[in-house]
């Protein structure tokens, strides 16, 4: 499946009025090649670049997001203004195990490695997600890089993914990380080319306020 197939599936669900118990349109265990940067809506380049800057800072404080802080981040932050979901912190920080560095090293040491994994969610997330009044259970499980037939493939695993805002912002981030790794790996493996981004979501959904985009 590709992004266009996901659009068709959502349209079919809407036409059938086949809603999930919570009123959303939902595809359970969605798995597709992420060949387009958005499923519905358009890219807000201004925001994605600001979010990228924040991710690169590794700050867990929403007040450090450049410009206006989106309401969703304010709503899920703790009483101290902190969240879990700074993805840069998740994969680059020493505090979370230097995930990106270890994944990159695995492929530099062995192009056939299946260990180039960046783990976002940690076992303590069940408790961490509600500390100090927070409401932030990280959406991304993991990302994995595989080199097969001289192509760098990238696999994203999500527990939950909003098909409108969530997907396009997460795609922008994951593609940026993939390209960052590719720049280093292609200097090491000179025949390496860009492969696919494979996207897997336990729940890929559209909220009722966005149903107009699905019609």
Order of alpha helices (4+ residues) and beta strands (2+ residues): alpha-beta-alpha-alpha-alpha-alpha-beta-alpha-beta-beta-beta-alpha-beta-alpha
